[in-house]
């Protein structure tokens, strides 16, 4: 990510208002909690796959995060993990290592927003 890029708004990172409109607040919060539960160790799995140079494990973890993020409308995380998945699928671990920090940043932002949302 570019250091001087404009800050994304909360709704650019996670479509909470869309989820609430599509379902309701209670179900949106259940989906947010499920996302956090399902993706709790995903970054560690990705890092381990990168450390082991395991393209398939990285692709699989990135694919899982992409799908979970898409379901929750966590667009920034979906886009970053999609790129990482492509890197791993194409066997380009150098690109994957370069793109991994973007996934970590997007996931960290998404996680913080969801945790705050669950407390509201």
Secondary structure, DSSP 8 states (H G I E B T S, - for coil): --TTS----HHHH--HHHHHHHS-HHHHHHHHHHHHHHTTTHHHHHHHHHHTT-HHHHHHHHHHHHHHHHHHT-HHHHHHHHHHHHHHHTT-HHHHHHHHHHHHHHHHHHHHHHHHHHH-
